[in-house]
Amino acid sequence: MRRKLAGCVSCANIIISQADMLNEMTDDVKPIGGSPGTSVSGNEKGVIPSIYYYGPAHPAHESMYLEPPEGIHFSANRDPSVFETFSVAPVYRPMRKLGVNMAGRFFRVVGSPRRVPILTRCDLVHVDGAVVPITDKPWIIGSIEYASAIFSFDDTWYTRPTMRNSLVRLLSRPRCRRILTYSEAALNSLRLGLGKEFESIVAKTGVLPPAVPSRNLLRSPPKKDDDGSVRILFVGTHFFDKGGRELFYAFRRLKQKFDVELTFVTSAPKHHEEYFNSFAETIRKEPGVHLYSRIPKDVLWNKHFAKSDIFCMPSYMDNLGYVVLEAMANRLPTVTTDMFAFGEIVREGETGFLVHTPVASFERDRLRTPESVLRYREAVLNEKLFSSVVDSLEVSLGRLIEEDAARKRMGEAAFKDVEQGRLSVAHRNRRLYEYYREALQ
């Protein structure tokens, strides 16, 4: 059985590796922030340890490639330039997507978490993206958004002892030094998913949110068009899952009382595509509303984020919502929902407002199941269920539109959180450096 398992895992990893090579995204070492030398011992006095970082090409990980902790030799699996060409809702190349999907199926069949082989010479391996490394070095697993992320968001794994035992066995190994989730909500989902077995790894766990790269912080806000209009911005794929419909209805009410504009940068998954295309016609006919789909990153940041006044994404499906941090980096107060980890990002009444959602894909006090996901997907298209969200959005957005001083104060407070506070690169790096130091003891 062990040989079969090892063979399947190797096969799955080969699929991913081949897909990566076809997409010119190999695991070659890219030195960043220091010169990687030969492997050294991190606990030798005066010797700088070497850290190898393996992460996904997602904006939430951009700052790790650009600004790793100081005092280490840092190398990574990709060059930071990959983020320059990103657009909103990037489309992954077919071979990469096929490889990842096939690998995910392999791991589910054999009852194993997602794995990736790391062969680079280093003192410590840090893998983000909720993937468990295959290595003979000590390692850290990070950026766990939700418990089932380790199993490609297959929510049936909680009920399968083989999967649970496989994960606990890997995370209990001495080489596993740290298990880092993005939020307390994500950590609690891991606790609920593992049950009593969580106690065997609890001492290794920690919470480390992502951070926005310093170069993306809006330090010198551009002069906005002085036409008296307040601009609301919505950015997010999955238009209905992220509350775009409710925001549109709330905007219609607000338009009757205020000089306000609304910009959507959005799209919809295939199972909502027909409904979205129909709804998009209504959006395009509405005065004061602008609708965009995939746009380059520089256009999103310079034209939309930098020139908006309020960010609003009343999501029902996010487990973190990194785009909220991007809005904060642009000095925008945020109106979102109280689901899952949003309350850990947005400080109610200080950096924005949280509205209650009657339906959510992720919940803090219970685990997702395939049945609950189906119920959610059916419910999210039922407009009647979300009338209370429209009411709450009207109130919260109305306050920010009406009270200029409060809106600007909250935007500045949000900016400080990502510039130098609890969601900043500096804070992340201080914590991460300590985790590296402890891991190498």
C-alpha positions as CSV (number, residue, x, y, z in Angstrom):
1,M,0.0,0.0,0.0
2,R,2.8,2.4,0.9
3,R,4.5,1.7,-2.5
4,K,1.2,2.5,-4.3
5,L,0.8,5.6,-2.3
6,A,4.3,6.8,-3.0
7,G,3.9,6.0,-6.7
8,C,0.6,8.0,-6.9
9,V,2.1,11.0,-5.1
10,S,5.2,10.9,-7.3
11,C,3.0,10.7,-10.4
12,A,0.9,13.6,-9.3
13,N,3.9,15.7,-8.6
14,I,5.3,14.9,-12.0
15,I,2.1,16.1,-13.6
16,I,2.3,19.4,-11.8
17,S,6.0,19.8,-12.5
18,Q,5.5,19.1,-16.2
19,A,2.7,21.6,-16.4
20,D,4.9,24.2,-14.7
21,M,7.7,23.7,-17.2
22,L,5.3,24.0,-20.1
23,N,4.2,27.3,-18.6
24,E,7.8,28.5,-18.0
25,M,7.2,28.4,-14.3
26,T,9.9,26.1,-13.1
27,D,11.2,25.5,-9.6
28,D,14.6,26.9,-10.4
29,V,16.1,28.9,-7.6
30,K,15.6,32.7,-7.9
31,P,17.8,34.5,-5.4
32,I,15.9,37.4,-3.8
33,G,17.2,39.8,-1.2
34,G,20.5,38.1,-0.7
35,S,22.9,35.6,-2.3
36,P,22.1,32.0,-1.7
37,G,25.2,30.1,-0.8
38,T,25.8,26.6,0.2
39,S,23.6,25.1,2.9
40,V,24.5,26.3,6.3
41,S,23.4,25.6,9.8
42,G,21.0,28.2,11.1
43,N,22.0,27.8,14.7
44,E,25.7,28.4,14.1
45,K,26.8,31.7,15.5
46,G,27.3,34.4,12.9
47,V,26.2,32.2,10.0
48,I,23.3,33.4,7.9
49,P,20.7,30.7,7.2
50,S,19.3,30.0,3.7
51,I,15.6,29.8,3.3
52,Y,13.9,28.4,0.2
53,Y,10.4,29.7,-0.5
54,Y,7.9,28.0,-2.7
55,G,4.7,29.9,-3.3
56,P,1.8,30.4,-5.8
57,A,1.7,33.1,-8.4
58,H,-1.1,35.0,-6.6
59,P,-1.1,38.7,-5.6
60,A,-1.4,37.6,-1.9
61,H,2.1,36.2,-2.1
62,E,3.7,39.0,-4.1
63,S,5.3,40.7,-1.1
64,M,7.0,37.5,-0.1
65,Y,9.0,37.5,-3.3
66,L,9.6,41.2,-3.3
67,E,10.3,41.8,0.4
68,P,11.3,38.7,2.4
69,P,12.6,39.1,5.9
70,E,16.1,40.6,6.2
71,G,19.0,38.7,7.8
72,I,18.6,35.5,5.7
73,H,19.7,34.2,2.3
74,F,16.3,33.9,0.5
75,S,15.6,32.1,-2.7
76,A,12.3,31.3,-4.3
77,N,10.6,29.2,-7.0
78,R,9.7,32.1,-9.3
79,D,10.8,35.6,-10.2
80,P,8.7,38.5,-8.9
81,S,8.3,39.8,-12.4
82,V,5.5,37.3,-12.9
83,F,3.2,39.7,-11.0
84,E,3.8,42.6,-13.4
85,T,1.6,41.0,-16.1
86,F,-1.3,40.0,-13.8
87,S,-4.8,41.1,-14.6
88,V,-8.0,41.0,-12.6
89,A,-9.4,37.4,-12.7
90,P,-6.3,35.9,-14.5
91,V,-6.9,32.9,-16.7
92,Y,-4.5,30.1,-15.9
93,R,-3.1,28.4,-18.9
94,P,-4.8,25.1,-19.9
95,M,-1.9,22.8,-19.3
96,R,-1.2,24.2,-15.9
97,K,-4.9,23.9,-15.0
98,L,-5.1,20.4,-16.3
99,G,-2.0,19.3,-14.4
100,V,-3.2,20.8,-11.1
101,N,-6.7,19.2,-11.5
102,M,-5.2,15.8,-12.3
103,A,-2.8,16.0,-9.4
104,G,-5.6,17.0,-7.1
105,R,-7.6,13.9,-8.1
106,F,-4.6,11.7,-7.5
107,F,-4.1,13.0,-4.0
108,R,-7.8,12.6,-3.2
109,V,-7.8,9.1,-4.4
110,V,-4.8,8.1,-2.3
111,G,-6.0,10.0,0.8
112,S,-3.1,12.4,0.9
113,P,-2.8,16.2,1.2
114,R,-1.3,18.1,-1.7
115,R,2.4,17.5,-1.9
116,V,5.3,19.1,-3.8
117,P,9.0,17.9,-3.9
118,I,11.6,20.4,-2.9
119,L,15.1,19.5,-3.9
120,T,16.9,22.8,-3.5
121,R,19.8,23.0,-1.0
122,C,18.9,25.2,1.9
123,D,18.5,25.1,5.7
124,L,14.7,25.6,5.8
125,V,11.9,25.2,3.4
126,H,8.9,27.5,3.5
127,V,5.9,26.5,1.4
128,D,2.8,28.7,1.0
129,G,-0.5,27.8,-0.6
130,A,-1.4,25.0,1.9
131,V,0.9,22.5,0.2
132,V,3.0,20.0,2.2
133,P,6.6,19.8,0.9
134,I,8.5,16.6,0.3
135,T,12.0,17.3,1.6
136,D,14.6,16.2,4.0
137,K,14.9,19.7,5.4
138,P,12.9,21.3,8.3
139,W,9.9,23.0,6.8
140,I,7.1,25.5,7.4
141,I,3.7,25.3,5.7
142,G,1.8,28.6,5.4
143,S,-1.0,30.7,4.0
144,I,-3.7,28.1,4.9
145,E,-7.0,29.9,4.1
146,Y,-9.3,27.1,5.3
147,A,-8.8,23.6,6.6
148,S,-9.8,21.8,3.3
149,A,-7.4,24.0,1.3
150,I,-4.7,21.4,2.1
151,F,-6.9,18.9,0.1
152,S,-7.7,21.3,-2.8
153,F,-10.9,22.4,-1.0
154,D,-12.4,18.9,-1.1
155,D,-14.7,19.3,1.9
156,T,-15.3,15.5,2.2
157,W,-11.9,14.9,3.7
158,Y,-13.1,15.6,7.2
159,T,-15.2,12.5,7.1
160,R,-12.4,10.3,5.8
161,P,-10.1,8.9,8.6
162,T,-7.4,8.0,6.0
163,M,-7.1,11.7,4.9
164,R,-7.2,13.1,8.4
165,N,-4.6,10.6,9.7
166,S,-2.4,11.2,6.7
167,L,-2.4,15.0,7.3
168,V,-1.8,14.6,11.1
169,R,1.0,12.2,10.5
170,L,2.8,14.7,8.1
171,L,2.2,17.7,10.3
172,S,3.3,15.8,13.5
173,R,6.7,15.0,12.0
174,P,9.7,16.7,13.7
175,R,10.7,18.3,10.4
176,C,7.4,20.2,10.3
177,R,8.2,23.3,12.4
178,R,5.3,25.6,11.9
179,I,1.7,25.5,10.5
180,L,0.6,29.0,9.6
181,T,-3.0,30.0,8.8
182,Y,-4.1,33.3,7.3
183,S,-6.6,34.0,10.1
184,E,-8.0,32.9,13.4
185,A,-11.1,31.7,11.5
186,A,-8.9,29.5,9.3
187,L,-7.1,28.1,12.4
188,N,-10.4,27.3,14.0
189,S,-11.5,25.4,10.8
190,L,-8.4,23.3,11.1
191,R,-9.2,22.7,14.8
192,L,-12.8,21.6,13.8
193,G,-11.6,19.5,10.9
194,L,-9.0,17.5,13.0
195,G,-11.0,17.2,16.2
196,K,-9.1,15.8,19.1
197,E,-6.1,15.1,16.8
198,F,-5.5,18.8,16.5
199,E,-4.0,18.8,20.0
200,S,-1.0,16.9,18.6
201,I,0.0,19.8,16.4
202,V,-1.5,22.9,18.2
203,A,1.9,24.0,19.5
204,K,3.2,24.4,16.0
205,T,0.3,26.6,14.8
206,G,0.2,30.3,14.3
207,V,-1.7,33.0,12.4
208,L,0.1,35.1,9.8
209,P,-2.0,37.3,7.4
210,P,-0.7,38.3,4.0
211,A,0.7,41.7,3.3
212,V,0.6,44.2,0.4
213,P,4.0,45.0,-1.2
214,S,5.4,48.4,-0.2
215,R,5.5,49.5,-3.9
216,N,1.7,49.1,-4.1
217,L,1.0,51.4,-1.2
218,L,-0.6,54.7,-2.3
219,R,1.7,57.1,-0.5
220,S,0.9,60.1,-2.7
221,P,-2.8,60.0,-3.6
222,P,-3.5,61.6,-7.0
223,K,-5.8,64.6,-7.2
224,K,-9.3,63.3,-7.8
225,D,-11.8,64.8,-10.2
226,D,-13.5,67.6,-8.2
227,D,-17.0,67.0,-9.5
228,G,-18.5,66.3,-6.1
229,S,-19.3,62.7,-6.9
230,V,-18.4,59.9,-4.4
231,R,-17.1,56.9,-6.2
232,I,-17.7,53.3,-4.9
233,L,-15.6,50.5,-6.2
234,F,-16.3,46.7,-6.4
235,V,-13.6,44.3,-7.5
236,G,-14.1,40.6,-7.5
237,T,-14.9,37.6,-9.7
238,H,-18.1,35.6,-8.8
239,F,-20.4,38.6,-9.1
240,F,-23.3,37.1,-7.2
241,D,-21.2,35.3,-4.6
242,K,-19.5,38.5,-3.7
243,G,-22.7,40.6,-3.3
244,G,-22.5,42.5,-6.5
245,R,-26.3,42.3,-7.1
246,E,-27.1,43.6,-3.6
247,L,-24.6,46.5,-4.0
248,F,-26.3,47.4,-7.3
249,Y,-29.7,47.5,-5.7
250,A,-28.3,49.6,-2.7
251,F,-26.7,52.0,-5.2
252,R,-30.0,52.6,-6.9
253,R,-31.4,53.8,-3.6
254,L,-28.3,55.9,-2.8
255,K,-28.4,57.5,-6.2
256,Q,-31.8,59.1,-5.3
257,K,-30.2,60.8,-2.3
258,F,-26.5,61.4,-3.2
259,D,-24.2,62.3,-6.1
260,V,-22.6,58.9,-6.4
261,E,-21.0,56.6,-9.0
262,L,-20.4,52.8,-8.9
263,T,-17.7,50.8,-10.7
264,F,-17.8,47.0,-11.1
265,V,-14.7,45.1,-12.1
266,T,-16.1,41.6,-12.1
267,S,-17.2,38.5,-13.9
268,A,-19.0,35.2,-13.0
269,P,-18.2,31.5,-13.0
270,K,-19.7,29.2,-15.6
271,H,-22.5,28.1,-13.3
272,H,-23.7,31.7,-13.0
273,E,-22.7,32.9,-16.5
274,E,-26.1,32.9,-18.1
275,Y,-27.7,34.8,-15.2
276,F,-24.8,37.2,-15.0
277,N,-24.9,38.1,-18.7
278,S,-28.6,38.9,-18.4
279,F,-28.0,41.0,-15.2
280,A,-25.1,42.8,-16.9
281,E,-27.5,44.3,-19.4
282,T,-29.4,45.9,-16.6
283,I,-26.2,47.2,-15.1
284,R,-25.0,48.8,-18.3
285,K,-28.3,50.7,-18.7
286,E,-28.1,52.2,-15.2
287,P,-26.8,55.8,-15.1
288,G,-23.7,56.3,-13.0
289,V,-22.6,52.6,-13.2
290,H,-19.5,51.3,-15.0
291,L,-18.9,47.6,-15.7
292,Y,-15.5,46.1,-16.5
293,S,-14.2,42.6,-16.8
294,R,-10.5,41.6,-16.9
295,I,-8.3,44.6,-16.9
296,P,-4.5,45.0,-16.4
297,K,-3.2,45.5,-12.9
298,D,-1.8,49.0,-13.6
299,V,-5.2,50.1,-14.9
300,L,-7.0,48.7,-11.9
301,W,-4.7,50.4,-9.4
302,N,-4.1,53.8,-11.2
303,K,-7.5,54.4,-12.7
304,H,-9.9,52.6,-10.3
305,F,-8.4,52.0,-6.8
306,A,-6.5,55.3,-6.7
307,K,-9.5,57.4,-7.8
308,S,-12.3,55.8,-5.8
309,D,-13.6,56.9,-2.4
310,I,-15.1,53.7,-0.9
311,F,-14.5,50.0,-1.5
312,C,-17.5,47.7,-1.2
313,M,-17.5,43.9,-1.6
314,P,-20.3,42.3,0.5
315,S,-19.0,38.8,-0.1
316,Y,-20.7,35.6,0.9
317,M,-17.9,33.2,-0.2
318,D,-14.5,34.5,0.7
319,N,-12.3,33.0,3.4
320,L,-10.1,36.1,3.5
321,G,-10.6,38.6,0.6
322,Y,-7.0,39.8,-0.2
323,V,-8.6,42.5,-2.4
324,V,-9.7,44.2,0.8
325,L,-6.1,44.7,1.8
326,E,-5.4,46.1,-1.6
327,A,-8.3,48.6,-1.1
328,M,-6.8,49.5,2.3
329,A,-3.4,50.1,0.6
330,N,-5.2,52.7,-1.5
331,R,-6.6,54.5,1.5
332,L,-10.2,53.3,1.1
333,P,-12.6,52.5,3.8
334,T,-14.3,49.1,3.2
335,V,-17.8,47.9,3.5
336,T,-18.0,44.1,3.5
337,T,-19.8,41.3,5.4
338,D,-19.2,39.8,8.8
339,M,-18.5,36.3,7.4
340,F,-15.4,34.2,8.3
341,A,-12.2,36.3,8.5
342,F,-13.4,39.7,7.3
343,G,-13.8,40.9,10.9
344,E,-10.1,40.2,11.4
345,I,-9.2,42.5,8.5
346,V,-11.8,45.3,8.7
347,R,-12.1,47.0,12.1
348,E,-15.8,47.9,12.5
349,G,-16.3,51.6,12.7
350,E,-12.5,52.3,12.4
351,T,-11.5,51.1,8.9
352,G,-14.9,50.3,7.6
353,F,-18.2,48.6,8.3
354,L,-19.4,45.0,8.4
355,V,-22.9,44.1,7.4
356,H,-24.5,40.8,8.4
357,T,-25.0,38.2,5.8
358,P,-27.8,35.6,6.1
359,V,-25.9,33.1,4.0
360,A,-22.2,32.3,3.8
361,S,-20.1,29.6,2.1
362,F,-17.6,29.7,4.9
363,E,-18.6,29.9,8.6
364,R,-16.4,30.4,11.7
365,D,-18.1,27.9,13.9
366,R,-18.8,25.0,11.6
367,L,-17.2,23.1,8.7
368,R,-18.3,23.2,5.1
369,T,-19.8,20.0,3.7
370,P,-20.6,19.1,0.1
371,E,-24.3,19.4,1.1
372,S,-23.9,22.8,2.6
373,V,-22.1,24.1,-0.5
374,L,-25.0,22.9,-2.7
375,R,-27.5,24.6,-0.4
376,Y,-25.4,27.8,-0.5
377,R,-25.2,27.7,-4.3
378,E,-29.0,27.4,-4.5
379,A,-29.5,30.2,-2.0
380,V,-27.1,32.7,-3.4
381,L,-29.3,33.3,-6.5
382,N,-32.4,33.9,-4.4
383,E,-32.8,37.7,-4.2
384,K,-35.4,37.6,-1.4
385,L,-32.9,36.1,1.0
386,F,-30.6,39.2,0.8
387,S,-33.0,42.1,1.2
388,S,-31.5,42.7,4.6
389,V,-28.1,43.0,3.0
390,V,-29.4,45.7,0.6
391,D,-30.8,47.6,3.6
392,S,-27.6,47.4,5.6
393,L,-25.5,48.5,2.6
394,E,-27.7,51.5,2.1
395,V,-27.1,52.6,5.7
396,S,-23.4,51.9,5.9
397,L,-22.5,53.4,2.5
398,G,-24.8,56.3,3.1
399,R,-22.9,57.2,6.3
400,L,-19.6,57.1,4.4
401,I,-21.0,59.1,1.5
402,E,-22.5,61.7,3.8
403,E,-19.7,62.1,6.3
404,D,-16.6,63.2,4.3
405,A,-14.4,63.5,7.4
406,A,-15.3,60.0,8.7
407,R,-14.7,58.5,5.3
408,K,-11.3,60.0,5.0
409,R,-10.4,59.1,8.6
410,M,-11.3,55.5,8.1
411,G,-9.4,55.4,4.9
412,E,-6.2,56.7,6.6
413,A,-6.6,54.2,9.5
414,A,-6.9,51.4,6.9
415,F,-3.8,52.6,5.2
416,K,-1.8,52.6,8.4
417,D,-2.8,49.0,9.1
418,V,-1.2,47.9,5.9
419,E,1.7,50.4,5.9
420,Q,3.0,49.8,9.4
421,G,0.4,48.0,11.4
422,R,-0.8,44.5,11.9
423,L,-1.3,43.8,8.1
424,S,2.0,45.3,7.0
425,V,5.1,43.8,5.4
426,A,7.2,44.9,8.4
427,H,4.9,43.2,10.9
428,R,4.7,40.0,8.8
429,N,8.5,39.9,8.4
430,R,9.1,40.4,12.2
431,R,6.9,37.5,12.9
432,L,8.3,35.3,10.1
433,Y,11.9,36.0,11.1
434,E,11.1,34.7,14.5
435,Y,9.4,31.6,13.1
436,Y,12.5,31.0,10.9
437,R,14.8,31.5,13.9
438,E,12.8,29.1,16.1
439,A,12.6,26.5,13.3
440,L,16.3,26.4,13.0
441,Q,17.1,26.0,16.7
